[in-house]
Amino acid sequence: MDNRFKLTRLVRTLSSEIYLIWEADKRVGQVDLHYAGETIHATILFESDLTVTDEEELLAQIDDDIVSSYMPRFEREDFVAHVFRGEEISRYTDCSGAIDE
C-alpha cells in the first residue's frame, strides 16, 4: 500500500529530526521529533484541516516509517505526539541575502 503522505526530512541531529509533511504537491504540515531515551516526543503542526482519521493515518505512518526505525514499539517506553494547527507567517535566518533565496 502506498502512503498518502510524503515525509521529507529537513534536519537530523543525534537526538531529533524535522520533517515536512506533503499530500501530493501541497505542504500540509511539519513534524519535529525528539528522541529522549526510551520516549519519543513529536510536535506536529498542521497547516490545513485534516480529519481525525487523516491524523491517525499520518501518526501511524510517522511511527512506522520514522519512529520505529529509531526505536521499535517493543523497546520504547512511549511515543507522545502533540498536534497543533497553524500557519507559517514568516521565516528568519542569519544567512546573508534575501529570505526567499
Secondary structure as the mmCIF struct_conf table of DSSP 4:
data_model
#
loop_
_struct_conf.conf_type_id
_struct_conf.id
_struct_conf.beg_label_comp_id
_struct_conf.beg_label_asym_id
_struct_conf.beg_label_seq_id
_struct_conf.end_label_comp_id
_struct_conf.end_label_asym_id
_struct_conf.end_label_seq_id
BEND BEND1 ARG A 4 ARG A 4
STRN STRN1 PHE A 5 ARG A 12
BEND BEND2 LEU A 14 SER A 15
STRN STRN2 SER A 16 GLU A 23
TURN_TY1_P TURN_TY1_P1 ALA A 24 ASP A 25
STRN STRN3 LYS A 26 ALA A 36
TURN_TY1_P TURN_TY1_P2 GLY A 37 GLU A 38
STRN STRN4 THR A 39 PHE A 46
BEND BEND3 GLU A 47 SER A 48
HELX_RH_AL_P HELX_RH_AL_P1 VAL A 52 ILE A 62
HELX_RH_PI_P HELX_RH_PI_P1 ASP A 63 VAL A 67
HELX_RH_AL_P HELX_RH_AL_P2 SER A 68 TYR A 70
BEND BEND4 MET A 71 MET A 71
TURN_TY1_P TURN_TY1_P3 ARG A 73 GLU A 75
BEND BEND5 GLU A 77 GLU A 77
STRN STRN5 ASP A 78 ARG A 85
BEND BEND6 ASP A 94 GLY A 97
TURN_TY1_P TURN_TY1_P4 ILE A 99 ASP A 100
#
